[in-house]
């Protein structure tokens, strides 16, 4: 089946996201590592769909912080770093292919990792704010640890790990938070929809106002996007 034939169902994540989805200015596709949902074909279909639906599209793949999840799960540091480096091209290459097929001239500049964005002033400022909130806002800390715990449990083969390991693994969440809070500032777009295949639990306390330190920018939206006619399990 052609990737151009794939269709997806869009569910805005919050009331404010309805407007962002309707505007169709920009989509940032979040791609997770070691997740069976994001097989190469699915990535290509998703990118092709987004290029048809939005005026501009970028793809977010994990940076080196992905290694912290594996380390928190008990993997040796060198092996964790090796696996984190290896997964990057596995996620990037299908996105590159789909962007090229869609006629995106600057396709190489449309796939980003947190590591590559670290020197951008907007990202750096948001990252510092996220780390400050993790230290002083229990709502943010609990959200980051909850996401980390699920990922670490998977990496550890179902074994529960102590909170000290969650603090290590939470660096993954802290690296992602800037893009969840203000992609427009980081990527210089008028508004943006962060696209994922299930609800983004990490950002819920910021969206619903429970966090006293972090909140999404006015132009930041979210959408749960799944293949039409499918039932997607949380992963």
N, C-alpha and C positions, 0 to 999 in steps of 0.2 A: 504494500500500500504506500502511496506517495505521502511524504510528510506534509505536503500542502493540503491533503484531504483531512488531516486530523483536526478535530474540533474539541473545544474545551468549554466547560461551564465555569462562569465567573461569579463568585459570591463575595461582595464587598464585606470587609472584616468589621467595619464600624460605620455609624451613620455618616461621619465625615468622609469616609472612603468612597461613598456612593458618588459624590461629586468628582473625586479624583479619577475614578474609573470612567465616568461619563466623559471627562475631558480628554482622556486618551493621550495625554502629552508624552508620557514616558512610563516604561515598565522596567523594573529591576527584577530579574529572575534569580531567586535564591536556589542554588544547587548544593545539596548536601552530600558529603562523602560517605562511602560505605553504607549506602542506602539503596535497597533493591528497587525502589521506585525510579531512581534516576539512572536507568540504563541508557546507553548511547542513543538508541532509537527514540526513547521518550524525550531526551534532551533536545534532539533534533526537531522532533514534532512540536515541542513546547516553544522553542525559539522561532520556528517558522510561523507558528500561530501568532506569537507576540508581534512579530514583524509585520504581519497583516493587520493587526488590531490597533497598534500604537504608533504614534509618529516617530518615536525613537525607542530603542531597546538596548539595555546593557545586561550583562550576566555576571553574577557574583559567585565565585568559587572560594573555598576556604584557603586561608593563608597558613603559615607555619604553626599557628596556634592549634590547628587540628591535632598536632602531635600531643598536646597536653591531655586530651581526652584519652588517648591510648596509654599514656604514661600513668594517668590516674587509675586506669583499669589494670595496671600491673605490668605493662610492657616496658622492657628496657629502653632507655632513652634513645640510643642509636637506632634501634629497630623502629621505634615510634617515629622518629624524624624521617627515616627512610620511607616508611609507609605514607607519611604525610606528603612528602615530595612526589612520590610515585602517583598518588591519586590525582594530583593537579592536572597533568596532561589527559588523564582518562576522562575528566570532566570538561576540560577546555576544548579538546579536539572536536567532539560532536557539536559544540556550540559554534566553533569556528566554521565548520562545514555548513551549518544551517544559515549563519549570517552571510557567508559568501553566496550561497544559493539565492538568498533573498535580495542580493544586489547591494549589500551594505558596503560602501567603499572603504570605510575605515574599520573593517571587521576585527582586526587585531587589537584595536584600541577599545573594543566594546566588551571585552572579558576582563574582569578585575579580581584580584584577591585583596584581602585586607592589608596584607603586607605591602602590596604595591601602592595602596592608597595612603599609607601611614604618613608620608611626607606632605600630604595636602593639608593646608592650615585648617580647613573646616573639619576634616576627619580627625586631625590631632586634637582640636579643641573639644569635639564631641567625645572622643575616647577618654580624654582627661576628665570630662564631666561624668562619664559613665563609671570610671574607676572611683571617683570621689563619692558618687552615689552608692556604689557597692560597699564602700567603707562606712558610710554614715546613714544610709537609708535601708532599714531592714526589709522593706518591701522589695526593693531592687535586689538586694542580696538573696532573699528567699527565691525570687523568680529565677535568678541566674543559677543558683544551686539546684533548683528543681529540674531545670533543663539539663544541667550538667549531670545530675544523678541518673536520669534516664539514659543518657548517652554512655556514661561510664558503666552502668549496669550491663548494657549491651556489649561494651568492649571487654568487660570482665566475665563474660559468659554467665550472667545472671547473679553474680556475687555482689553483695552490698559492700560499699566502701565507706570509710569514715569521712567526716566533714572536711578534714584537712585535704583529702583527695578532691573533694568538691571545689575547694578554693583554687586548686590547680586547674581543674577542668573548666572552671568558670571563666578562664581567660578566653576561651572560645566565644562564649556569649558576650563578653565585654568587647571583643574585637568586632563582633557583628552589630552590636547595639548602635553605633553611629549611623550605619546605613538604614537601620530601622527607624531612627529618630528624625533624620534630615538628609535623605538622599539628594533633594534638590540643591542644597548648599554644597554638597561634596562633588556632585557631577554636573553642576551648573545647568539644571533643567528647571522649567517653570513649576512643575509639579511631578510627582512620581507615585507609582503604585508598586509596592513590594509584593511580589507574587510568590506564593508557596503552595504546596499541595494540601496543607491542613492549617488549622488555626495556629497562630504564632503565640504560644503561651508566654514566651519571654517578654513580649511587648504589652501584654494585656494590662498590667498594673499602670503602665504609662498612658495607655489609651483611656482607661476608665477613671483616671485621676487618683488612684490609690498612692502612687508615688508622689512625694512632695518635692522631689528634686529633678525628675526627668519627665518630659512630655514631648509628643511628636510635634514637629513643625507644622505650620498651617497648610503647607502644600504636600504633606506626607500622607499617603493612603496605603491600604493593605487589601489584598484579595486572596481568597482561597480559590485556586484554579485547578480543576480536575478534568480528566478526559470525559467527554460526553458519554453517558451510558455506563459509567464504571463506578465501582465502589472502592474507594482508596482507603487502605488501612493506615492508621497513624504509625509513623516510623521515626 
